[in-house]
C-alpha cells in the first residue's frame, strides 16, 4: 500500500481532532474535570494547527513572482513554526493554568464514567490518526532512526502531525489516570495535577517543533546523501577539473536551490563550457527533481579561495 501524502495525513488529523474536541468539551462541561478540559483544549488547538498547516501547504504552492523570485515554498515552514508557538502558548499554557486553578480551588468530578467513555473513544480515534501519520513518516524517513529522521526532515507537516498525535495519546492516558485516581481516592487534586502534566507534555512537544522549524526557516542544506550525489554528478562531468564550492538550501520540502563553483579545463572553449554547464544542470535535475534551481559559476581555485577569505573577513567581528 502506498504511503499517505502529507496533505492526506493533515486532513485525517483535522477531521479526527474536530470530532474529538467537541466530545471532550461536552464531557468536561458535564463532569467538571480539569484534565478533561485540558484535553479538550488540546484537541481544539490541534484542530486549529492542522488548519494552519493546510493554509501553509496551499500558500507554498504559489508560483514565484517579482517580489518573491524563489517562490513561496518556505511558507510551510513559517506556518509550522506558528503551530509550535500555539501549542506552547495556548495548549500548554491553558492546560497548566487550568490545572493550577483546580489545585487552588478543588471541586469533585461528577459522572466520571462519561470521561472514561469519551477518553476511550478519543484514544481509538487518535491511535488511528497516529498510525496514518506514522505510515507516512516511516515511508519518508529511509533507513535512519526516527529521531534523526525528524532532525533531517524537510517536510514539517508530517512530523508535526506525528508529534501532535503522540502528545495527544499521552495526554489521554494522563487524563484517564488522573480522573480515575481522583475518582477512586477522593483526592481531587490529582485531576488538576493531570492537567498540569498534560501542559508539560505539550510544552515539550512545542519546544521540539519550534527548534526544528526554526532551522528550516533559517535555511537548511539538502540531506548529506543528496549533496554527495550532486558532487559526484558535477565532478564526473566532462571538462570539470575542480569543485571549488557546492551549496544547497531548501526553500520548501521539495524545492532545493543549488549553487556550485567549478573550475573548467583551460583548454575548453566558451562554447564547450556552456555545453558542460547545460549537461550538469540536465543531469542534476533528471536525478534529483527536487533541485529546482541550479546556479553554476566558472571560477579558478585561486579566485574561489580568495573570495572565501574576503567573505569570511567581512563576517568576522572587528576587534
N, C-alpha and C positions, 0 to 999 in steps of 0.2 A: 504494500500500500504506500502511495506517495505521501511524503511528509506534508503536513498542512502549511499553507503560506502564512506569512506574518499577518496579513490582513484577516485571514480566517481565524487565526488564534485570537486576535484582538476582538473581533466580532463575537466569538464564542464567549470570551471572558466578559464582555459588555452585557450580553444577554443574561448570562448566569448571575452576575452581580446585581443587575437591576432587580431581578425577581427575589434574590436573597435579601437585598436591602429592605424591600417592602415588608417581607415576612418578619425580619428581625426587629424593625421599628414597631410593628404590630405587637410582637411578643414583649418587647421592652415596655411598651405602654401598659400592657395588661399585668405585667408581673413586677414592675418597678426595679428590675435588675440593672445595676450599673454595668456589669460585664456584658450583658446583652445589648445595652445601649451603645457601649463602646464598639461591639461587633457590628451593630447596625451602621454606626458612623463609618467604621472601617469599610464596609461594603459600599456605602454611598460614595466615599472618597474613591474607591477603586473604580466604580462606575464612571465617575467624572474623569478619572485618569484615562480610562480607555477611550472616552470621547476625545480627550486632548490628543492621544496618540493617533487616533483616526484623522483628526484635523491636521496633525503634523504630516502624516503619510500623504494626505491629499495635497497639501500645500507644497510638499517637497517635490512633487511631480511637475510643477510649473516649469516651463521652458526658460532658458536663460534670456536675459534682456540687457539693454544698455546699462541699467543700474546694477544688475547682478550678472555680470558676464559669465560667471562659472555656475550659474543656476541656483536653485533653491534647495538642493538636496540636504543641506545642513539644518534645515528647519526641523527635521525629525529629531535631531539632537537637542535643539532648543526646547521643544515640547516635552521630550523625555526628561530634561532637567527640571522643567516646571512640575512634572509629575512627582519627581523626587521631593521637591520643595513642599508640595501639597501633602504628600504622605507624612512628611515630618511635621509641618506646621499645623495641619488640620487633623489628620488621622491620629498621629501620636499625641499632639498637644491636647486635643479634646478628650481623648481616652484617659490620659493621665489626670487631667483636670476633673473629669467625672469620677475617677477612682478616688482622688483626694477628697472630693466633696462627700463621697459616700463614707469615707473613713471619719470625716469630721461630723457628719450627721447621719449615722447609720439608721437604716429602716429595713424591716424584714421583706423578704421576697414572697410575693403572693403567686399562687398557682404555678409553682416551679416546674411542673410537668410540661407546661407549654414551652418553656425554654428548652427542655430536653428534646421535645419533638422537633422544634424548629431547628435547633443546632444539629440534630441528627440528619435531617434532610439537607441542611446547608452544607454539612460535611460531604455528603454524597455528591451534591452539585459541584462543590469546589474541587473535589477529587477528580471529577470528570473533566473540568476545565484545566486543572493542573496536568492531567495526563495528556490532554490535547497539546498544551504548551510544551510539555516535556518531550513529546514526539518531535515537534518542530525543532526544538533546541538540540536534541540528541542527533538529529539528522544533519544539522548545520555545524556542529562542533568538530567533526572529524575525529581524529584519534587522540586528541589531547584530553586532559582531565577537565572536569566540569568547571572548577573554579578558574582554571587557566582559560577555558573557553569563554567565560564571562568577561575576563580581563581583555582578551583578544577580540571579542566580538565587535563588529562594526554596525550591527543592527540592534539598537536598543529596545525595539518593540518586543522582540521575543524574550530576551532575558528579563525585561521589566515585568511582563505579564507572568513569567515563571516565578520570579521572586515575590510578586504580589500574591499569587495563588499559594505559594509556600507559606507566606506570612499569614494568609487567611486561614489556612488549615491549622497552623499552630495556634492562631488566635481562637479558633473554635474549640480546640482541645482545652486551652487555658480557661476559656469562658465556661465550658462544661464542668470542668473540675472545680472552679471557683464557686459556681452556683450550687453544685452538688454538695460540696463540703459545707457551704454556708447553710444549706437546707438541712443536712443531716446533723450538724453540730450546733446549729443556732448561732454560730459566730458570723454575724452578717458582715463583719469587716472583711471576710475572705472574698466576698463579692467585689468590694472596692479594690482589694489587692489584685484580683484577677484583671480588673480594668487597667490598673497601672502597669501590670506586666504586659498586657496587650499593647499598650502605648510604647513600652520599651522595645518590643519586637518590631513595631512599625518604625520606630526611630532608627533602629539598627539597619533595617532594610533600606530606609530612605537615605541613610548615610552612604551605604554601599552604592546605591543607584546614582546619587549625586556625584560621588567620586568618579565613577566610570563614565558618566555622561559628560562630566567636566572635561575629561581627557579628549573625548570625541569632539566637543565644541572647540577646544583649542586647536585641534588638528592632529590626528594620529596617522602614522605611516601604515602602509599596507602590511599584511602579515609577512613574517620573515621568509616563509617559503615562496611567497609571491615575489618578493624582492630578489631572492636568489634566482628564480626563474627568469626574471627580467634581465638581470645581469648576464645570464647565460645567453639569452637571445641577442642582446646588444653585442656582447663580446665575440660571438660567433659570426656576426655579420661581416661579409667581405669588405675590406677596406678599413675596418676599425682596428686601431692598434692599442689604444688605451681608454679605459673608462675612468675619467677623472672624478666624476661625482654622479651619483644617482639618488634622486629623492622622490618620494611618493607622499601623497596626502589624500585622505578620504574627505570628500565633500558630501558623502552620503554612503549608505551601506554598499551600493553597487556603482559608485561614482568616484573614480580614483584619477587624480592628476599625476602624471609622471614628468619630471624634469631631469634631463640627463646631459652631462657634459662629456664629450668624447673627443679623442684625437684621431684624426684620419691619416692614413698614409700620405706622406708628402708627394708621392708620385701621382696621386689621383687628381684628375681634372675637376673643375667645379661641377661639371655635368655628372661625373661619376660619384661625387659626394652627394649630390641631390638624389641620385638613384639609391645610394646606400641609406640615406635618411628615409626615403619612401619605403624601402624594404624593411627597415627597423620598425617603422610605425605600423606597417601592414602585418608583420609577424606578431608584434605585441598585441594588437587588437584582435587578431584571429585566435591567439592562445588565451588571452585574458580580456573578455568582453567588458569587464568592469573598468578597464583602463579607457576612459572616455576622452582624455586629452593627453597628447604627447608633445613635449617641447624638447627639441634636440639642439644643443649648442656645440658647434665645432670650435675646439679650443685646445691649444697645446698644453701639455702637463705643467710647463713652467708658468704659463699665464694663469692656469687654473689655481696653482698653488699660491701665486702672488695675490690673486683675487680673494682667496680664502683668508690669507693672512690680513689683508686690508679690511675685510669684513669683520674678522674677529677683533681687530684692534678698535674698530668703531664701537663694537658692542661692549668691550671691556670698560668698566668704570674707571674714570680718571682719578688718580690719587692726589 
